[in-house]
Amino acid sequence: MRKTLAALILLLAAGAAIPHLLGRRVALPSGEVADAVLVFTGGENRIAEGYRAWKEGKGKELFILGAGQEARLATVLPGDAVVSPADLPRIHLEGWSANTLENAISAKSAVVPRAYRKGILVTSDYHVPRAYLTLREVLPPTVSISVIPVMSDWRREGAWHRLPRIFIVEGWKYWGYRLLLPRE
């Protein structure tokens, strides 16, 4: 019985670890300016990191996806953010999407009509495998995607207890998306 339980635990842990290992192979942004920085909200410091990347010129447009129906730029951007009136039309705030798949569909509605060729996904480090997979499935293959993984709070001292839940749950969500995500 103990061997069976140990084997089951090992199988569950390995299955959850594989997506995170695959996520390490996703490309980081190159020196070339992307058409869009696509921030999938819902995690620690994602918006701040996406804003920073956009402000540094890594992308021409900034899309903050899944910010919530009541969200306003003044409340979601980092406290030190200064946006000139000339830059306002290049920042897009979307509030209807509520999960990773909806974020990707919202990104598609921004990317495809504008014929973008290059996007930068900004999301939490633990979320990269599933978010990248979803975005890759939803966007046309002509759009290249690189990723800025945002360091999560689980890496802070004293937050280690979040590690198993975050990585195991997120790893198995990846497999669920892998199996159930509609292919175009």
Buried (B, 14 or more C-beta within 10 A) or exposed (E): EEEEEEEEEEEEEEBBEEBBEBBEEBEEBEEEEBBBBBBBBBBBBBBBBBBBBBBEEBBBBBBBBBBBEEBEBEEBBBEEBEBEEEEEEBBBBBBEBEEBBBBBBBBBBBBBEEEBEBBBBBBBBBBBBBBBBBBBBBBEEEBBBBBBBBEBEBEEEEEEEBEEEBBBEBBBBBBEBBEEBEEE
